[in-house]
Amino acid sequence: MGTVLAVPLGRGRWTACQVVGVADGRPCVVGLRWIGDAAPSLDALRGAPPLRLDHHAWQGALDWRYVEAGAPPAHLRGVGVLPVPELGACSTYGGWGGVGWQIELQAAWDALPEATRRAYEDAPVGPGTEVELDLGPARLSPRVAASEVHVRTGDAPVRWGELDRLPRLTAIAYAGSDLAVLAHLRARPLIRKLTWSQHGRDAIDLRGTHLADVGVEVLAPLTLTLPPEVRELRVRGDASRLTVVQPGDGDGLTVTVGPGADGRTRLPVRGLPALRALRVVNAATVEVATLAAHPALTHLYLHGDAVRVPDVEALAALRALRVLELIHGYGVDAARLPVAAEAWPALERAVVDGYRKPDAPRWKAALAGVASVELRGGKTDTWLAANLDNPFRDWVDRSPSVGKRAAAAWRAARTAIGDGVARPDAERVLRALVDAFNRLDARHGLDTVDREESGEAFFALAARAGVDDPTATAWFDRWRDF
């Protein structure tokens, strides 16, 4: 018999999973093919089979994984026990945080018209496609197998119907102000991701679309109306000037906020008092007192090259926190940290990756009693003085040879760019940086995190060199082999 757990999805939706085995203390958990508007009873789950994925490119793989050892997170509800099905051997590892994520993707796929699914499955997966629009070609990144298109048009109208030549298209990145993109999205349920910049709007209403993932540039006050199906919101620019309208006030939504063109991170996002998950990336400074607008936060991720949290003691106000992750928090005053046992009664997991080594006793004392604590990447003050501004400084912890080469490539590019260079020189320097990472990938293999961090470093240097985002994106996609 295996324990069955109800899994909340947000917005009142639920699914379920079952523990089907244990290896080295780690439970093996399989998702069940069940989704509903209330927590399920054991009787409701008796006939629910294990979830096999056949959406998009999946070919019937089980949605299962080995998760962290120990008790399940408190937000998962025990329902009872059921017989364990014969499923074979699991070779996938992950965490409790991934449990339940796939069921909504599968449900959305199952709801598509059969002709749409068949066209997607029958279309060849090529190295890239070029679609002619009114203002020139919109190139598909060869890394996404003709599933994402970048369209840059400014104010002129676009012949959006040309994109129907791409039956596998699921994502559009659009730099322009043509509102006809909304009608195009509403009529095409396969397109689930939109990234929109240079829109020039003070209000955008995405209701009626089938989007699950939205990225938006915020340069002026903007009201963004989202359908309840949107689970990911990515904000670039001044997030404090954004007001989001969504049923449930953000319950079930994950918001990722990056800095604006001036490098500053501004919070909070308005209109989301029920927001549970917030990711702040590439930040120099985060003022956590602004997060009082999100009192329901259960997951907080703070990331920067050397992120400062001048009011770190204000984190104590986030009483509902279950997961806290701080990446590269070298600017945090550990002496002012809240004590987890007093501030966060529900905290289940804390990850601190990158901290000042002398502060280790303070971190350990602050996080004492938390079920899962990962404290890693401690650096001496001498090391930080020499490497603090290098985004690849922590790669040496995983692979000294790769880390040294990556750090050296970035250092050479940063020195060459200085405080700005002419466009031909910027192109040459940035191409050399990408070539260096192409060689590293060919020789050693870069994993997903490595590729993401390489891209972040590239775009940061491109911005410093005065290269606009669409051009930098086109260069990066054209040059990289990783």
N, C-alpha and C positions, 0 to 999 in steps of 0.2 A: 504494500500500500504506500502511496505517496501523498504528502501534504499538498493541498490545493489552496491557492491564495487568490483573493480578489485584488485586482490592480486598478487603481484610479487613473483615468486618462485626462482629467480636467473637464470642465464644462458639463459636469454631471455624467460623463461617459465612463464605462467600466469595461475591463476585460479580465482575464484570469490566466494563471499559470499553474504548473504542477512540478513539484520536486520529484525527479524520476531516478535519482541516483546520487552518490557521493564518491568523490575521489580526492584523496589527500586532504580531507576535511572540507573540500569545496563542493557545495551542492550543485547538481546539474538540473537546470530549470528549463522546461519547455513551455512555450506559449500555447494557449488553447485557442481554437478557432471559434471564438465567442466574443461578441461585443454587444453592449446594451446600455440603456439609459438609467440603470440602477445597479447596485452591487448584486452579483449573482448569488443565488442559493446553491447548495450542493446538488439539489435535484436538477436545477437548470443546467448544470455542467456535466451531468452523467453521460450524456451523449455527445459532448463536445470533443472532437478529435484533436490531436496535436496539430498546430498550425504549420502547414507546408506552404512555402512562398512560391507563387508563380507570377507575381506582378513584375512588369518590366522585363528585366533580363534574368530574373530568377527562374530556375528550372526544377522546382519542387523540393528545394532544400528545407530542412526542418528549422524552425525558429527556436533554437535552443543554444545554451551556453553553460559553461561552468562559471559560477559567480563567487564573490568573496565568501570566505569561511565565516561561520557564525550565524546568528539569528537573522532572519529577514528584516529589512527596514520596517519601522513601526507603522508606516503608512499603508503597508500591505496587510489586508485582513485575512486571517485564517478562516477558511470555509469548512474544512473537514478533510477527509482522506478518501482517495479512490484508488482502484487497482492501477498499477503502473503498466503502461503498454510496452510491448517489445519494440524498441526503436534502434537497436544496434549501439555502436560506440560513438560517443560525441568527441569531436576534436576541436571544438570552438570554446574560446575563453573570453569572458567579458565581465560585466558587473551588473548588479541589480538595477542600475540606472537605465540599462537598455531593455529591460523586460517590459513588454507591452508596446514598444515603439512601433513594431512592424504591423500590428493588426490594423491600424488606421490606414496605412499605405495599401495593404491588401484589400481592405474594404472599399477604398476609393477606386482601386483598379477593377474590382468586381462590379462596381456600379457603372463603369464605362460602357458605351454601346459596343456590342460585339464587333462591329465593323472597325471601330477605332482600335480595339485590342488586336484584331487580326492584322490590320495594316501595320501596326507597330512591330508585331512579331515577324511578319513577312519581309519587312524592309531590310536590305543589306546593311551591315554595320561596316562603314568604310572609314578611311583615315581622316576624312574631312569633306565638307561640302561648301560651295560658294553659291549664295543666293543673290541675284541682282535685284536691288531695290531702286527707287527713284533717284536716290543720291549716291549711287555706287554700291559696291558689294558689301554685304554683311557676312563676315567670315565666321564659320563654325570652328570652334576650337578643336583641333585634331585629338585633343586629350579626352573629349567627352563623347566621342563616337556619334557625332551628328545629333546630339540631344540638346545642345545649347547654342543659341545664336546671339551674336553681339550686333546691335543695330545702332548706328550713330547718324542722326538725321537733322539735328537742330529743330527749327520751327516748321520745316516743310512736311507736307503729308506723305505718308508711306503707303505703298501698295502691300498692305499686310497679308493679303491673300497669297502672295508669292511664297509665304512660309508654309503653305499647305503642301508644297512639294517635299516637305520634310516630315514623313509620317512618324518619326521617332522624336520629334521635338517636344521637350518637356520643360524647357527653361528659356526665358528671354531676358537679356540684359540690354536695356534701352536707354540711350542718352538722347533725349529730345522731348518735345512738348506736344506731340500729336495725340490728342485724346482718343483717336480711333483705336488705339491699342486696347482700350477697355472693352470695346465691342468685340474685338478679335478674341480677347481672352474669355469673355463670357460665352462665346460660341464654341470654345475648344476645351473640353474638359481634360484633355491629356496634359495641358500646360499647367504645371503646378508651382512654378517658381518664376518670380519677376523681380528684377533689380532695376530700379528706375532712378536716373539722375538727370539733371538739367531739365526738369519738368516745368519749372517756373510757375507752379501752382500753389495756392494757399489752402486748397482742399482737394483731396483725392478720395473717391469712393470706389472701393473694390468689391462691393457687394454684388452678388450674381456671378462672380468669377469662381473658378474651381481651385484657386491658389491655396497652397499650404505653407509657402515660404515666400516672404516679401522682404526686399531690401530697398531702402529709400534714402535719398540725399536730402538733408534738411539744412537749408541756408537762411530761411526766413520762417516766420510762424506758419505752421502747416497742421491741418486737421486731417488725419488719416482714418478712414472708416474701413474696418476689416470684417470679412465674413467670419463666422465662428470656426470654420475649418482651418484658418491660418494658425499654425503652431509655432512658426519661426518668424521673428521680425528682426531684421538687421538695419541698424541706423548708423549713418555716417554723417558727421557734421555736428550741429548744435542740437543735441537730443532734448535739451530743456525747452526748445521752441516747438516741440512736437506734442500734439494731443492725439491720443489714439481712442477711437470709439469702437468697441467690440463687445458683443454679448458676453457676459461673465466678467467684464472689467479686467481681462487678462488672465483669468484662471485657465490653465492649460497652455499658455503662451510662454515661449522662451524669447527674451529680448537680448540681442547682442549690440553693444554700443561701442563704436570706435571714435577716435578723435577727429576733430575738424581739420581744415587745412592749416590752421595755426598751431596744431599739435595739442590743443586743449580738449579735455573731456568734460562735457557739461551734462549734468543730470539734475532732476529726474525726468523721465518720460511721463507726461501728464495723462490722466484718465485711466490708470491701471492700478487701482488700489488692491486688486486681488492677484496681482502678478506674483508668481511663485519662483521663477527662474530668471536670473539676470547675469549676463556675461559682459564684463567690461574688459576690452582688449586694447593692447598697445597704448596703455595710459601712462602718462608721466605722473599725474596726481589725481587722486580720487578723494573727494570730500564725502565721506559716508553719511554725514548728517542729512544730505539731500535724499538719501534712501528711505527716510521716514515716510515718504510718499508711497512706499511699497511695503507696508507693514506685514504682509502675508508671505514675504520671501522665505522660501525653504532652501533654495540653492543659490549661492553667490560665488561667482568666479571673478577674480581680479587678476589682471595680467598686464605687465609692462616691462620695459627693459630694466628699470629700477624703480618700480612704482612706489610713490610716496602716499601715505595715508595719514595726513597731519592730525586728523581727529579720530584715530583708530579706536579710541575708547567708545566712540558713538556706535560702533558695531553692536554694542550690548543692547541697543534698542530693538534689534531684529530678533525677537524672542522665538520666532518660529523656525529659525535656521536648522536644517538637518544636515546640509553639506556646505562646507566652506573650503574654497580652494584659493590659494594665494601663490601666484607664480612670479618669481623675480621680485620679491618684496624686500629688496635690500634697503629701501628707504623707510621701512616701518620701524618705529620706536617700540621694541618689544617690551620695554618696561611699562608701557601704557596699555598693553593688551587686556581685554576683558578676560575674566576667568570663566572658562566654558561651563563649569559646573553651576555657576551662579547666573550667567547671562543667557545660556542657550540650553535649556533643559532637554530639548529634542535633538541636539546635535549628535549625529551618528558617525560622521566621517569628516576629517580635516586633513587637507593636503597642503603642505608648505614646501614648495620647490624653489629653492634659491633664497638664502637668508644669510645674515652676517654670523659667522661661526661663533663668535663670542656670545651671541644671544641664545645659543642652544638651550641652556638651563631655563631661561625665561619662557621660551616657547614650550618646552616640555611641561613646565609648571602650569602654564595657562591652559594647556590642552589635556591635562591629567583627567582621567576618567572617561574620555571619549572612546567609544568602542574601537574605532579604526583611525589611527593617526599615522600619516606618512610625513616625516620630516627629513628632507633630503636636499642636497645641493648647497651645503654650508660652505661659505667662502671666507678666507681671511681678508683683513683690510688691505694687506699688501697686494693680494691678487686682484681685489676689486679696483684698486687704484690704477692698475695697469690694463684692466679689461672691461670695466663697467659699461663703456659705451658700445661694446661689440655684441650684436645680437646672437652671435654663435659661440659666446663664451662658455655656455654649458654643454656644448656638444662634446667637449673633451671628456666629460664624465661618462659618456656612452662609448666613444671611440676616440682615443687620443690622436690617431693619425688623421682621421676624417675631420675631427674638430679643429686641429691646427690648420689644416688646409682651408677649411671653410672660413675660419676667422681671418686668415691671411688674405684670402680673396676679397672679403668684405673690407678689410683695412685698406687694401690697395685702391679699391673703388671709392671708398669714402675720402681718402686723401686726394685722389684725382679730381673728384667733384668739388671738394672744398665747400665754399659757400655759394657755388653756382658756376656753370660752364656754358659755353655755346652749345646749341643743339647738336651739331655734328659730333662734338667731343662727348656730349652726354650719351649719344647713341653708341659710340665706340666703347666707352667705359662700361656701360650697362650690358652691352653684348659680351664683353670680356668676363663680366661677373657671371652671367648665365652660362657661358661656355665652361667656366670653372666648375659649376655645379653639374653640368652635363657630364664632365669627366669624372666627378666624384660618383655620380649615379652609375655610370658605366663600369667603374672599377669596384665600387663597394655596395651599390644599391641604396637609394634613399627611401625611407619609409614615408608614410603619409604625413606624420608630424614634421619630418625633415623637409618635405616638399612645401608644406604650408609655411614653415618658418623661412624657407628660402624665398618664397613669394613675398612674404611680408617685408623682408629686408630689401628685396628688389624694388618694391613699390615705394618704400620709404626713401630710398636713394633717388628714385625717379622724381618724386615730389620735390626733394631738395634741389635737384638739378633743373626744376622748372618744367618738367614734362607733364602734360595733362594726362588724366586718368585713362581716357579711351586709347590714346597713343601708347601709353605704357602697357596697357592690357594687350594691345595688338602685338607689340614687340615681344612681350613675355610669352604669349601663346605661340608665336611664330618661331622663336629661338630655342625654346626649351625642349629637351628630349626626356625629361623626367616627369 
